[in-house]
Amino acid sequence: MLNIRLLITPMFLVTVSLNGIGQNNDFIKSNIPFHDDCITIYRLNTDSTAQIKQNIIVAEYKKEAPCKHKISIAYSDSILRKTSSFAVDSKALVALNGGFFDVEKGGSVAFLEVGGKVISQTRKSKGKWAKTDSLLNGAVIIDTTGDLKIERAKPVKFYAHSSQEEAVMIAGPTLLADGKIIELESSDFVKRRHPRSCLCKTADQRILFIAIDGRSIDANGMNLKELQHFLIKLNCKDAINLDGGGSTTLWMNDGIEKAILNHPSDKTGERSVSNIIYIK
């Protein structure tokens, strides 16, 4: 398996203003070949002279006729596995690491429901590896029709008793709702630049899987306020932050090549996680 996709189509400049840092970064956009008419994958880089360097991979799925791909969540409630391993077993076309998890024992630390079955409950905020309620304020929903929604999280009791969802992943924080930037807490998690994984849905119903590299000389990463402004420029309407840092991994398989498209920040490479969200 390759760690980077080398073949790219001709590059062109895309101007994206990161208002959260008071800088205008001209991104070099390069399409990554992918043999599926319903999915487009591209890389956004800043050039070598940029004060703030970024390396971003976006996988865009257009859910419109004749595209009838399935979006699902794969998980383990105990053993940690690499995103690529989950993806291969799930026969995924594109896969992105999912929600927050127990790094030592495995399993999600937030509410997770798959196939109508509750897999885990949200861990109390004082528990190890738990996240605060203000961070876990969003939900990725796959309803019984297969439609993906990103929303402000309802009480977990609602999801546990509702029959309208095929899968629910509590994560966060919510970054955008109905095209508007959501106020965030003031914490290091929000304010510091890190690798980020996020999911967004645009006004025209496209779904974007996004991996933002960081913690390297070639990629600074983003804080969450910068990420919000970046997502607005990508025409995102609803968006949610997923587990980032060393977990950030975006993987693809177009039937010709299997590859991790970003550069995971851990020195050992791809990190093992508890769950992924994928397109099949």
DRENPA-3360 file (N, C-alpha, C; in nm, 2 decimals, always signed):
BEGIN
1 = MLNIRLLI = +0.08/-0.12/+0.00/+0.00/+0.00/+0.00/+0.09/+0.12/+0.00 ~ +0.06/+0.22/-0.09/+0.14/+0.34/-0.09/+0.09/+0.44/+0.02 ~ +0.19/+0.52/+0.07/+0.15/+0.62/+0.17/+0.12/+0.76/+0.11 ~ +0.13/+0.77/-0.02/+0.10/+0.89/-0.09/+0.07/+0.87/-0.24 ~ -0.03/+0.94/-0.29/-0.07/+0.92/-0.43/+0.02/+1.02/-0.51 ~ +0.09/+0.97/-0.60/+0.19/+1.05/-0.67/+0.14/+1.10/-0.80 ~ +0.05/+1.03/-0.87/+0.00/+1.08/-0.99/-0.11/+1.19/-0.98 ~ -0.08/+1.30/-1.04/-0.18/+1.41/-1.02/-0.20/+1.48/-1.16;
9 = TPMFLVTV = -0.31/+1.54/-1.18/-0.34/+1.61/-1.30/-0.28/+1.75/-1.29 ~ -0.28/+1.83/-1.40/-0.22/+1.97/-1.39/-0.28/+2.05/-1.28 ~ -0.19/+2.13/-1.22/-0.23/+2.21/-1.10/-0.28/+2.35/-1.14 ~ -0.36/+2.41/-1.06/-0.40/+2.55/-1.07/-0.42/+2.61/-0.94 ~ -0.42/+2.75/-0.94/-0.43/+2.82/-0.81/-0.58/+2.84/-0.77 ~ -0.60/+2.82/-0.64/-0.73/+2.85/-0.59/-0.71/+2.95/-0.47 ~ -0.78/+3.06/-0.47/-0.76/+3.15/-0.36/-0.86/+3.12/-0.25 ~ -0.81/+3.10/-0.13/-0.89/+3.07/-0.01/-0.84/+3.16/+0.10;
17 = SLNGIGQN = -0.93/+3.24/+0.15/-0.89/+3.33/+0.26/-0.92/+3.27/+0.40 ~ -0.81/+3.25/+0.48/-0.82/+3.20/+0.61/-0.84/+3.32/+0.71 ~ -0.96/+3.37/+0.72/-0.98/+3.49/+0.80/-0.94/+3.48/+0.94 ~ -0.95/+3.36/+1.00/-0.91/+3.33/+1.14/-0.77/+3.37/+1.17 ~ -0.68/+3.37/+1.07/-0.54/+3.40/+1.09/-0.50/+3.53/+1.02 ~ -0.59/+3.60/+0.96/-0.56/+3.73/+0.90/-0.47/+3.71/+0.78 ~ -0.47/+3.60/+0.71/-0.38/+3.57/+0.60/-0.46/+3.53/+0.48 ~ -0.41/+3.57/+0.36/-0.47/+3.52/+0.24/-0.37/+3.41/+0.18;
25 = NDFIKSNI = -0.41/+3.29/+0.17/-0.33/+3.18/+0.12/-0.38/+3.14/-0.01 ~ -0.29/+3.14/-0.11/-0.33/+3.09/-0.25/-0.30/+2.94/-0.25 ~ -0.40/+2.86/-0.26/-0.38/+2.72/-0.26/-0.36/+2.67/-0.40 ~ -0.26/+2.58/-0.41/-0.24/+2.51/-0.54/-0.33/+2.38/-0.54 ~ -0.42/+2.38/-0.63/-0.52/+2.26/-0.63/-0.47/+2.17/-0.74 ~ -0.46/+2.04/-0.70/-0.43/+1.93/-0.79/-0.52/+1.82/-0.78 ~ -0.59/+1.78/-0.88/-0.68/+1.67/-0.88/-0.60/+1.54/-0.87 ~ -0.65/+1.45/-0.79/-0.59/+1.31/-0.78/-0.68/+1.22/-0.86;
33 = PFHDDCIT = -0.62/+1.14/-0.95/-0.70/+1.05/-1.03/-0.78/+0.95/-0.95 ~ -0.91/+0.94/-0.98/-0.99/+0.84/-0.91/-1.09/+0.79/-1.00 ~ -1.10/+0.66/-1.02/-1.18/+0.60/-1.13/-1.32/+0.57/-1.08 ~ -1.39/+0.68/-1.05/-1.54/+0.67/-1.01/-1.60/+0.81/-1.04 ~ -1.70/+0.81/-1.12/-1.76/+0.93/-1.17/-1.83/+1.01/-1.05 ~ -1.86/+0.94/-0.94/-1.93/+1.01/-0.84/-1.84/+1.07/-0.73 ~ -1.71/+1.05/-0.74/-1.62/+1.09/-0.63/-1.51/+1.17/-0.70 ~ -1.48/+1.29/-0.65/-1.36/+1.36/-0.70/-1.27/+1.38/-0.58;
41 = IYRLNTDS = -1.14/+1.36/-0.60/-1.04/+1.38/-0.49/-0.94/+1.48/-0.53 ~ -0.91/+1.58/-0.45/-0.81/+1.68/-0.48/-0.72/+1.72/-0.36 ~ -0.61/+1.77/-0.39/-0.51/+1.82/-0.29/-0.51/+1.97/-0.29 ~ -0.50/+2.03/-0.18/-0.48/+2.18/-0.17/-0.35/+2.20/-0.09 ~ -0.25/+2.26/-0.16/-0.12/+2.30/-0.09/-0.10/+2.45/-0.10 ~ -0.03/+2.50/+0.00/+0.02/+2.63/-0.01/+0.16/+2.62/-0.07 ~ +0.21/+2.72/-0.14/+0.34/+2.71/-0.20/+0.45/+2.73/-0.09 ~ +0.58/+2.70/-0.13/+0.69/+2.70/-0.04/+0.72/+2.83/+0.03;
49 = TAQIKQNI = +0.67/+2.94/-0.02/+0.70/+3.07/+0.03/+0.59/+3.12/+0.13 ~ +0.48/+3.04/+0.15/+0.38/+3.08/+0.24/+0.42/+3.07/+0.38 ~ +0.38/+3.17/+0.46/+0.41/+3.18/+0.60/+0.35/+3.06/+0.68 ~ +0.23/+3.03/+0.64/+0.15/+2.92/+0.70/+0.13/+2.81/+0.59 ~ +0.20/+2.70/+0.61/+0.20/+2.59/+0.51/+0.08/+2.50/+0.54 ~ +0.02/+2.45/+0.44/-0.09/+2.36/+0.45/-0.08/+2.25/+0.35 ~ -0.13/+2.13/+0.38/-0.14/+2.02/+0.29/-0.28/+1.96/+0.33 ~ -0.37/+1.97/+0.23/-0.51/+1.93/+0.26/-0.56/+1.83/+0.15;
57 = IVAEYKKE = -0.63/+1.73/+0.19/-0.69/+1.64/+0.09/-0.84/+1.64/+0.11 ~ -0.91/+1.66/+0.00/-1.06/+1.66/+0.00/-1.11/+1.55/-0.09 ~ -1.20/+1.47/-0.04/-1.27/+1.37/-0.12/-1.42/+1.41/-0.12 ~ -1.47/+1.44/-0.24/-1.60/+1.50/-0.26/-1.69/+1.40/-0.33 ~ -1.80/+1.37/-0.26/-1.90/+1.28/-0.32/-2.03/+1.35/-0.35 ~ -2.07/+1.34/-0.48/-2.19/+1.41/-0.52/-2.30/+1.31/-0.52 ~ -2.39/+1.32/-0.43/-2.50/+1.22/-0.42/-2.62/+1.27/-0.51 ~ -2.61/+1.24/-0.63/-2.71/+1.27/-0.73/-2.72/+1.16/-0.83;
65 = APCKHKIS = -2.83/+1.14/-0.90/-2.84/+1.04/-1.00/-2.73/+1.05/-1.10 ~ -2.67/+0.94/-1.14/-2.70/+0.80/-1.10/-2.61/+0.75/-0.98 ~ -2.56/+0.84/-0.90/-2.47/+0.80/-0.79/-2.55/+0.75/-0.67 ~ -2.53/+0.62/-0.64/-2.61/+0.56/-0.53/-2.51/+0.49/-0.44 ~ -2.40/+0.55/-0.41/-2.31/+0.49/-0.32/-2.36/+0.49/-0.18 ~ -2.31/+0.40/-0.09/-2.35/+0.39/+0.05/-2.25/+0.45/+0.14 ~ -2.29/+0.53/+0.23/-2.20/+0.59/+0.34/-2.23/+0.51/+0.46 ~ -2.13/+0.46/+0.53/-2.14/+0.38/+0.65/-2.04/+0.41/+0.75;
73 = IAYSDSIL = -2.05/+0.35/+0.87/-1.95/+0.36/+0.97/-1.91/+0.22/+1.01 ~ -1.78/+0.20/+1.01/-1.72/+0.07/+1.06/-1.65/+0.10/+1.19 ~ -1.66/+0.00/+1.28/-1.61/+0.02/+1.42/-1.56/-0.11/+1.48 ~ -1.48/-0.09/+1.59/-1.45/-0.20/+1.68/-1.47/-0.14/+1.82 ~ -1.54/-0.22/+1.90/-1.56/-0.17/+2.04/-1.45/-0.21/+2.14 ~ -1.34/-0.27/+2.08/-1.24/-0.31/+2.17/-1.10/-0.29/+2.10 ~ -1.07/-0.37/+2.00/-0.94/-0.36/+1.93/-0.93/-0.24/+1.85 ~ -0.82/-0.17/+1.86/-0.79/-0.06/+1.77/-0.73/-0.11/+1.64;
81 = RKTSSFAV = -0.78/-0.05/+1.53/-0.73/-0.09/+1.40/-0.70/+0.04/+1.31 ~ -0.62/+0.02/+1.22/-0.58/+0.13/+1.13/-0.70/+0.16/+1.03 ~ -0.72/+0.29/+1.00/-0.82/+0.33/+0.91/-0.82/+0.24/+0.78 ~ -0.70/+0.22/+0.73/-0.68/+0.14/+0.60/-0.73/+0.00/+0.62 ~ -0.71/-0.06/+0.74/-0.76/-0.19/+0.77/-0.91/-0.20/+0.78 ~ -0.97/-0.11/+0.85/-1.12/-0.10/+0.85/-1.17/-0.09/+0.71 ~ -1.10/+0.00/+0.63/-1.15/+0.03/+0.49/-1.14/-0.09/+0.40 ~ -1.04/-0.16/+0.40/-1.02/-0.28/+0.32/-1.13/-0.38/+0.35;
89 = DSKALVAL = -1.15/-0.41/+0.48/-1.25/-0.51/+0.52/-1.39/-0.46/+0.48 ~ -1.41/-0.33/+0.48/-1.54/-0.28/+0.44/-1.56/-0.26/+0.29 ~ -1.46/-0.29/+0.22/-1.46/-0.27/+0.07/-1.50/-0.12/+0.04 ~ -1.43/-0.03/+0.11/-1.46/+0.11/+0.09/-1.39/+0.17/-0.03 ~ -1.45/+0.27/-0.09/-1.38/+0.35/-0.19/-1.30/+0.46/-0.13 ~ -1.36/+0.52/-0.03/-1.29/+0.63/+0.04/-1.32/+0.61/+0.19 ~ -1.23/+0.64/+0.28/-1.25/+0.62/+0.42/-1.17/+0.73/+0.50 ~ -1.24/+0.78/+0.60/-1.18/+0.88/+0.69/-1.19/+0.84/+0.83;
97 = NGGFFDVE = -1.09/+0.86/+0.91/-1.10/+0.82/+1.05/-1.22/+0.89/+1.12 ~ -1.27/+0.83/+1.22/-1.40/+0.88/+1.28/-1.38/+0.96/+1.41 ~ -1.46/+0.91/+1.51/-1.47/+0.99/+1.63/-1.36/+0.96/+1.74 ~ -1.38/+1.02/+1.85/-1.28/+1.01/+1.96/-1.29/+0.87/+2.03 ~ -1.17/+0.82/+2.08/-1.17/+0.68/+2.13/-1.07/+0.67/+2.24 ~ -1.08/+0.56/+2.31/-0.99/+0.52/+2.42/-0.86/+0.47/+2.36 ~ -0.76/+0.55/+2.37/-0.63/+0.51/+2.31/-0.57/+0.39/+2.37 ~ -0.60/+0.36/+2.50/-0.54/+0.24/+2.56/-0.63/+0.11/+2.54;
105 = KGGSVAFL = -0.76/+0.12/+2.56/-0.84/+0.01/+2.57/-0.93/-0.01/+2.44 ~ -0.93/+0.09/+2.36/-1.01/+0.09/+2.24/-1.16/+0.12/+2.27 ~ -1.24/+0.13/+2.17/-1.38/+0.17/+2.18/-1.40/+0.32/+2.18 ~ -1.51/+0.36/+2.13/-1.55/+0.50/+2.13/-1.57/+0.56/+2.27 ~ -1.53/+0.69/+2.29/-1.56/+0.75/+2.42/-1.69/+0.84/+2.40 ~ -1.75/+0.83/+2.29/-1.87/+0.91/+2.27/-1.98/+0.81/+2.21 ~ -2.11/+0.86/+2.22/-2.22/+0.77/+2.18/-2.20/+0.73/+2.03 ~ -2.21/+0.60/+2.01/-2.20/+0.55/+1.87/-2.31/+0.44/+1.86;
113 = EVGGKVIS = -2.38/+0.45/+1.75/-2.49/+0.36/+1.71/-2.47/+0.32/+1.56 ~ -2.46/+0.19/+1.54/-2.45/+0.14/+1.40/-2.54/+0.03/+1.38 ~ -2.61/+0.03/+1.26/-2.71/-0.07/+1.23/-2.82/-0.08/+1.33 ~ -2.86/+0.04/+1.39/-2.96/+0.05/+1.48/-2.93/+0.00/+1.62 ~ -2.80/-0.04/+1.64/-2.76/-0.10/+1.77/-2.66/+0.00/+1.84 ~ -2.69/+0.03/+1.97/-2.60/+0.12/+2.04/-2.47/+0.04/+2.08 ~ -2.36/+0.10/+2.03/-2.23/+0.04/+2.05/-2.16/+0.09/+2.17 ~ -2.17/+0.22/+2.20/-2.11/+0.28/+2.31/-2.19/+0.41/+2.36;
121 = QTRKSKGK = -2.18/+0.44/+2.48/-2.23/+0.56/+2.54/-2.12/+0.66/+2.56 ~ -2.16/+0.79/+2.57/-2.07/+0.89/+2.60/-2.00/+0.88/+2.73 ~ -1.87/+0.88/+2.74/-1.80/+0.86/+2.87/-1.81/+0.99/+2.95 ~ -1.83/+0.98/+3.08/-1.84/+1.10/+3.16/-1.71/+1.18/+3.15 ~ -1.73/+1.31/+3.15/-1.62/+1.41/+3.11/-1.50/+1.39/+3.20 ~ -1.51/+1.34/+3.32/-1.39/+1.33/+3.41/-1.32/+1.19/+3.38 ~ -1.38/+1.11/+3.30/-1.32/+0.98/+3.27/-1.20/+1.00/+3.18 ~ -1.11/+0.90/+3.18/-0.99/+0.91/+3.10/-1.02/+0.90/+2.95;
129 = WAKTDSLL = -0.96/+0.99/+2.87/-0.98/+1.00/+2.73/-1.12/+1.06/+2.69 ~ -1.20/+1.09/+2.79/-1.33/+1.15/+2.76/-1.31/+1.30/+2.71 ~ -1.42/+1.35/+2.64/-1.42/+1.48/+2.59/-1.53/+1.56/+2.66 ~ -1.52/+1.69/+2.67/-1.62/+1.77/+2.73/-1.75/+1.78/+2.65 ~ -1.86/+1.81/+2.71/-1.99/+1.82/+2.64/-1.98/+1.93/+2.54 ~ -1.91/+2.03/+2.56/-1.90/+2.14/+2.47/-1.82/+2.11/+2.34 ~ -1.74/+2.00/+2.35/-1.67/+1.95/+2.23/-1.76/+1.85/+2.16 ~ -1.83/+1.76/+2.24/-1.91/+1.66/+2.18/-2.05/+1.71/+2.16;
137 = NGAVIIDT = -2.07/+1.81/+2.08/-2.20/+1.88/+2.06/-2.25/+1.86/+1.92 ~ -2.19/+1.77/+1.85/-2.24/+1.74/+1.71/-2.27/+1.60/+1.69 ~ -2.34/+1.57/+1.58/-2.37/+1.43/+1.54/-2.36/+1.41/+1.39 ~ -2.30/+1.30/+1.35/-2.31/+1.25/+1.21/-2.42/+1.15/+1.21 ~ -2.52/+1.17/+1.13/-2.63/+1.08/+1.12/-2.64/+1.02/+0.98 ~ -2.66/+0.89/+0.98/-2.70/+0.82/+0.85/-2.84/+0.77/+0.88 ~ -2.94/+0.82/+0.81/-3.07/+0.79/+0.83/-3.11/+0.66/+0.76 ~ -3.23/+0.61/+0.78/-3.27/+0.48/+0.72/-3.28/+0.48/+0.57;
145 = TGDLKIER = -3.28/+0.60/+0.51/-3.28/+0.61/+0.36/-3.14/+0.61/+0.31 ~ -3.04/+0.62/+0.40/-2.90/+0.62/+0.36/-2.84/+0.76/+0.34 ~ -2.93/+0.86/+0.37/-2.89/+1.00/+0.36/-2.80/+1.04/+0.48 ~ -2.69/+1.11/+0.46/-2.60/+1.16/+0.57/-2.64/+1.30/+0.61 ~ -2.65/+1.32/+0.74/-2.68/+1.45/+0.79/-2.58/+1.49/+0.90 ~ -2.55/+1.62/+0.91/-2.46/+1.67/+1.02/-2.55/+1.76/+1.10 ~ -2.56/+1.74/+1.23/-2.65/+1.83/+1.31/-2.60/+1.85/+1.45 ~ -2.65/+1.95/+1.51/-2.62/+1.97/+1.66/-2.68/+1.85/+1.73;
153 = AKPVKFYA = -2.60/+1.80/+1.82/-2.64/+1.67/+1.88/-2.76/+1.68/+1.97 ~ -2.85/+1.59/+1.95/-2.97/+1.58/+2.04/-2.92/+1.49/+2.17 ~ -3.00/+1.49/+2.27/-2.97/+1.40/+2.38/-2.95/+1.25/+2.33 ~ -2.85/+1.18/+2.39/-2.83/+1.05/+2.34/-2.95/+0.96/+2.36 ~ -3.03/+0.98/+2.46/-3.15/+0.90/+2.48/-3.25/+0.91/+2.36 ~ -3.25/+1.03/+2.29/-3.33/+1.05/+2.18/-3.28/+0.95/+2.07 ~ -3.15/+0.95/+2.04/-3.10/+0.86/+1.94/-3.12/+0.71/+1.97 ~ -3.10/+0.68/+2.10/-3.11/+0.54/+2.14/-3.25/+0.48/+2.13;
161 = HSSQEEAV = -3.35/+0.57/+2.13/-3.49/+0.53/+2.12/-3.55/+0.56/+1.99 ~ -3.48/+0.63/+1.90/-3.54/+0.66/+1.77/-3.51/+0.55/+1.67 ~ -3.60/+0.53/+1.58/-3.59/+0.43/+1.48/-3.56/+0.49/+1.34 ~ -3.53/+0.62/+1.34/-3.51/+0.70/+1.22/-3.36/+0.69/+1.17 ~ -3.27/+0.64/+1.25/-3.13/+0.65/+1.22/-3.07/+0.51/+1.20 ~ -3.00/+0.49/+1.10/-2.92/+0.37/+1.08/-2.79/+0.37/+1.16 ~ -2.73/+0.49/+1.16/-2.61/+0.51/+1.24/-2.60/+0.65/+1.30 ~ -2.54/+0.66/+1.41/-2.52/+0.79/+1.48/-2.38/+0.79/+1.54;
169 = MIAGPTLL = -2.30/+0.89/+1.51/-2.17/+0.91/+1.57/-2.17/+1.05/+1.63 ~ -2.16/+1.05/+1.76/-2.14/+1.18/+1.83/-2.00/+1.22/+1.83 ~ -1.97/+1.35/+1.78/-1.83/+1.40/+1.77/-1.84/+1.55/+1.79 ~ -1.74/+1.62/+1.74/-1.74/+1.76/+1.75/-1.61/+1.83/+1.78 ~ -1.62/+1.96/+1.79/-1.74/+2.03/+1.80/-1.81/+2.05/+1.66 ~ -1.93/+2.09/+1.66/-2.00/+2.13/+1.54/-1.93/+2.26/+1.49 ~ -1.90/+2.27/+1.37/-1.82/+2.39/+1.32/-1.92/+2.48/+1.24 ~ -2.01/+2.43/+1.16/-2.10/+2.51/+1.08/-2.24/+2.45/+1.10;
177 = ADGKIIEL = -2.34/+2.53/+1.10/-2.48/+2.48/+1.10/-2.56/+2.58/+1.01 ~ -2.62/+2.52/+0.91/-2.70/+2.60/+0.81/-2.61/+2.72/+0.76 ~ -2.49/+2.70/+0.73/-2.40/+2.80/+0.67/-2.34/+2.90/+0.77 ~ -2.37/+2.88/+0.89/-2.33/+2.98/+0.99/-2.22/+2.92/+1.08 ~ -2.12/+3.01/+1.12/-2.01/+2.96/+1.21/-2.07/+2.95/+1.35 ~ -2.04/+2.84/+1.41/-2.08/+2.81/+1.55/-1.97/+2.86/+1.65 ~ -2.02/+2.93/+1.75/-1.92/+2.97/+1.86/-1.86/+2.85/+1.92 ~ -1.73/+2.87/+1.94/-1.65/+2.76/+2.00/-1.60/+2.79/+2.14;
185 = ESSDFVKR = -1.57/+2.69/+2.22/-1.51/+2.72/+2.35/-1.37/+2.77/+2.34 ~ -1.32/+2.83/+2.45/-1.19/+2.88/+2.45/-1.10/+2.78/+2.52 ~ -1.04/+2.69/+2.44/-0.95/+2.59/+2.50/-0.83/+2.57/+2.40 ~ -0.73/+2.50/+2.45/-0.62/+2.47/+2.37/-0.66/+2.38/+2.25 ~ -0.75/+2.29/+2.27/-0.80/+2.20/+2.17/-0.85/+2.28/+2.05 ~ -0.92/+2.40/+2.08/-0.97/+2.48/+1.98/-0.87/+2.58/+1.92 ~ -0.78/+2.63/+2.00/-0.70/+2.74/+1.96/-0.56/+2.70/+1.90 ~ -0.52/+2.58/+1.93/-0.39/+2.54/+1.87/-0.40/+2.47/+1.74;
193 = RHPRSCLC = -0.30/+2.49/+1.66/-0.30/+2.42/+1.52/-0.26/+2.27/+1.54 ~ -0.35/+2.19/+1.47/-0.32/+2.05/+1.48/-0.36/+1.99/+1.34 ~ -0.32/+1.87/+1.31/-0.39/+1.80/+1.20/-0.54/+1.78/+1.23 ~ -0.62/+1.79/+1.13/-0.77/+1.79/+1.16/-0.84/+1.69/+1.05 ~ -0.94/+1.62/+1.10/-1.03/+1.55/+1.02/-1.17/+1.61/+1.03 ~ -1.23/+1.63/+0.92/-1.37/+1.68/+0.94/-1.46/+1.64/+0.82 ~ -1.58/+1.66/+0.84/-1.68/+1.61/+0.75/-1.78/+1.73/+0.72 ~ -1.81/+1.76/+0.60/-1.91/+1.87/+0.57/-2.00/+1.83/+0.46;
201 = KTADQRIL = -2.12/+1.90/+0.46/-2.22/+1.88/+0.36/-2.24/+2.02/+0.30 ~ -2.24/+2.03/+0.17/-2.25/+2.16/+0.10/-2.40/+2.19/+0.08 ~ -2.43/+2.31/+0.04/-2.57/+2.36/+0.01/-2.63/+2.27/-0.11 ~ -2.54/+2.23/-0.20/-2.59/+2.14/-0.31/-2.58/+1.99/-0.28 ~ -2.57/+1.96/-0.15/-2.58/+1.82/-0.10/-2.45/+1.74/-0.14 ~ -2.34/+1.80/-0.17/-2.22/+1.72/-0.18/-2.16/+1.70/-0.04 ~ -2.10/+1.59/-0.03/-2.04/+1.55/+0.10/-1.89/+1.55/+0.09 ~ -1.82/+1.62/+0.17/-1.67/+1.63/+0.17/-1.61/+1.56/+0.29;
209 = FIAIDGRS = -1.52/+1.47/+0.26/-1.43/+1.41/+0.36/-1.30/+1.49/+0.35 ~ -1.25/+1.54/+0.46/-1.14/+1.64/+0.46/-1.04/+1.59/+0.56 ~ -0.91/+1.59/+0.52/-0.80/+1.56/+0.60/-0.70/+1.67/+0.59 ~ -0.66/+1.74/+0.70/-0.57/+1.85/+0.70/-0.44/+1.81/+0.78 ~ -0.33/+1.80/+0.71/-0.21/+1.76/+0.77/-0.16/+1.87/+0.87 ~ -0.06/+1.83/+0.96/+0.00/+1.93/+1.05/+0.11/+1.86/+1.13 ~ +0.17/+1.94/+1.22/+0.28/+1.90/+1.30/+0.41/+1.86/+1.22 ~ +0.43/+1.93/+1.11/+0.54/+1.91/+1.02/+0.59/+2.04/+0.96;
217 = IDANGMNL = +0.71/+2.03/+0.90/+0.76/+2.15/+0.84/+0.69/+2.19/+0.71 ~ +0.61/+2.09/+0.66/+0.54/+2.12/+0.53/+0.39/+2.14/+0.56 ~ +0.35/+2.13/+0.68/+0.20/+2.15/+0.71/+0.19/+2.19/+0.85 ~ +0.13/+2.31/+0.87/+0.11/+2.37/+1.00/-0.01/+2.32/+1.07 ~ -0.11/+2.27/+0.99/-0.24/+2.24/+1.05/-0.32/+2.36/+1.07 ~ -0.44/+2.34/+1.13/-0.53/+2.46/+1.16/-0.58/+2.45/+1.30 ~ -0.61/+2.57/+1.35/-0.70/+2.57/+1.47/-0.84/+2.56/+1.42 ~ -0.93/+2.54/+1.52/-1.07/+2.52/+1.47/-1.14/+2.64/+1.42;
225 = KELQHFLI = -1.10/+2.76/+1.46/-1.16/+2.88/+1.40/-1.11/+2.90/+1.26 ~ -0.98/+2.87/+1.23/-0.93/+2.87/+1.10/-1.00/+2.77/+1.01 ~ -1.03/+2.66/+1.07/-1.10/+2.55/+0.99/-1.24/+2.60/+0.96 ~ -1.31/+2.66/+1.05/-1.44/+2.71/+1.01/-1.44/+2.80/+0.89 ~ -1.35/+2.90/+0.89/-1.34/+2.99/+0.77/-1.30/+2.92/+0.65 ~ -1.22/+2.82/+0.66/-1.18/+2.74/+0.54/-1.30/+2.67/+0.48 ~ -1.38/+2.61/+0.57/-1.49/+2.53/+0.53/-1.60/+2.62/+0.46 ~ -1.61/+2.74/+0.51/-1.70/+2.83/+0.44/-1.66/+2.86/+0.30;
233 = KLNCKDAI = -1.53/+2.87/+0.28/-1.47/+2.89/+0.15/-1.49/+2.77/+0.05 ~ -1.51/+2.66/+0.11/-1.54/+2.54/+0.04/-1.69/+2.52/+0.01 ~ -1.77/+2.62/+0.05/-1.91/+2.62/+0.03/-1.98/+2.51/+0.12 ~ -1.92/+2.48/+0.23/-1.98/+2.39/+0.33/-2.10/+2.46/+0.40 ~ -2.21/+2.39/+0.42/-2.32/+2.44/+0.49/-2.33/+2.39/+0.64 ~ -2.31/+2.26/+0.65/-2.30/+2.19/+0.78/-2.17/+2.12/+0.79 ~ -2.10/+2.13/+0.91/-1.97/+2.07/+0.92/-1.94/+2.03/+1.06 ~ -1.86/+1.93/+1.08/-1.83/+1.88/+1.21/-1.69/+1.83/+1.22;
241 = NLDGGGST = -1.62/+1.86/+1.33/-1.49/+1.82/+1.35/-1.49/+1.67/+1.40 ~ -1.39/+1.59/+1.35/-1.38/+1.45/+1.40/-1.25/+1.44/+1.47 ~ -1.21/+1.32/+1.51/-1.08/+1.31/+1.58/-0.97/+1.35/+1.49 ~ -0.87/+1.43/+1.53/-0.77/+1.47/+1.45/-0.63/+1.43/+1.51 ~ -0.53/+1.52/+1.50/-0.40/+1.49/+1.55/-0.34/+1.37/+1.47 ~ -0.28/+1.28/+1.54/-0.22/+1.16/+1.47/-0.32/+1.07/+1.41 ~ -0.44/+1.08/+1.45/-0.55/+0.99/+1.39/-0.58/+1.03/+1.25 ~ -0.56/+1.15/+1.21/-0.61/+1.20/+1.08/-0.55/+1.12/+0.96;
249 = TLWMNDGI = -0.64/+1.05/+0.90/-0.61/+0.96/+0.79/-0.72/+0.96/+0.68 ~ -0.69/+0.99/+0.56/-0.78/+0.98/+0.45/-0.73/+0.87/+0.35 ~ -0.81/+0.77/+0.32/-0.76/+0.66/+0.24/-0.86/+0.64/+0.12 ~ -0.80/+0.58/+0.01/-0.88/+0.56/-0.10/-0.85/+0.43/-0.17 ~ -0.94/+0.37/-0.24/-0.92/+0.25/-0.33/-1.02/+0.27/-0.45 ~ -0.96/+0.30/-0.56/-1.04/+0.31/-0.68/-1.04/+0.19/-0.77 ~ -1.00/+0.08/-0.72/-0.99/-0.04/-0.79/-0.86/-0.07/-0.86 ~ -0.78/+0.04/-0.87/-0.65/+0.03/-0.93/-0.54/+0.04/-0.83;
257 = EKAILNHP = -0.56/+0.14/-0.74/-0.46/+0.17/-0.64/-0.53/+0.19/-0.50 ~ -0.46/+0.14/-0.40/-0.50/+0.17/-0.26/-0.40/+0.26/-0.20 ~ -0.44/+0.37/-0.14/-0.34/+0.46/-0.09/-0.39/+0.55/+0.03 ~ -0.30/+0.58/+0.12/-0.33/+0.68/+0.22/-0.29/+0.81/+0.15 ~ -0.38/+0.91/+0.14/-0.36/+1.03/+0.06/-0.30/+1.14/+0.14 ~ -0.31/+1.15/+0.27/-0.25/+1.25/+0.35/-0.12/+1.20/+0.41 ~ -0.06/+1.28/+0.50/+0.06/+1.24/+0.57/+0.03/+1.23/+0.72 ~ -0.01/+1.12/+0.77/-0.03/+1.11/+0.92/+0.09/+1.15/+1.00;
265 = SDKTGERS = +0.06/+1.22/+1.11/+0.17/+1.30/+1.18/+0.25/+1.21/+1.27 ~ +0.20/+1.10/+1.31/+0.28/+1.01/+1.40/+0.41/+0.97/+1.33 ~ +0.52/+0.96/+1.41/+0.64/+0.91/+1.35/+0.63/+0.77/+1.30 ~ +0.54/+0.69/+1.36/+0.53/+0.55/+1.32/+0.43/+0.54/+1.21 ~ +0.38/+0.65/+1.16/+0.28/+0.65/+1.04/+0.14/+0.64/+1.09 ~ +0.06/+0.57/+1.01/-0.09/+0.56/+1.04/-0.12/+0.51/+1.18 ~ -0.21/+0.58/+1.25/-0.24/+0.54/+1.38/-0.37/+0.45/+1.38 ~ -0.37/+0.36/+1.47/-0.49/+0.28/+1.49/-0.60/+0.35/+1.56;
273 = VSNIIYIK = -0.72/+0.33/+1.52/-0.84/+0.41/+1.57/-0.95/+0.31/+1.60 ~ -1.06/+0.37/+1.65/-1.17/+0.28/+1.69/-1.28/+0.27/+1.58 ~ -1.30/+0.37/+1.50/-1.40/+0.37/+1.40/-1.37/+0.46/+1.28 ~ -1.43/+0.44/+1.17/-1.42/+0.52/+1.05/-1.55/+0.55/+0.99 ~ -1.56/+0.65/+0.90/-1.67/+0.67/+0.82/-1.63/+0.65/+0.67 ~ -1.71/+0.59/+0.59/-1.66/+0.55/+0.46/-1.77/+0.55/+0.35 ~ -1.72/+0.56/+0.23/-1.81/+0.55/+0.11/-1.78/+0.42/+0.05 ~ -1.89/+0.35/+0.01/-1.88/+0.21/-0.05/-1.95/+0.21/-0.18;
% end
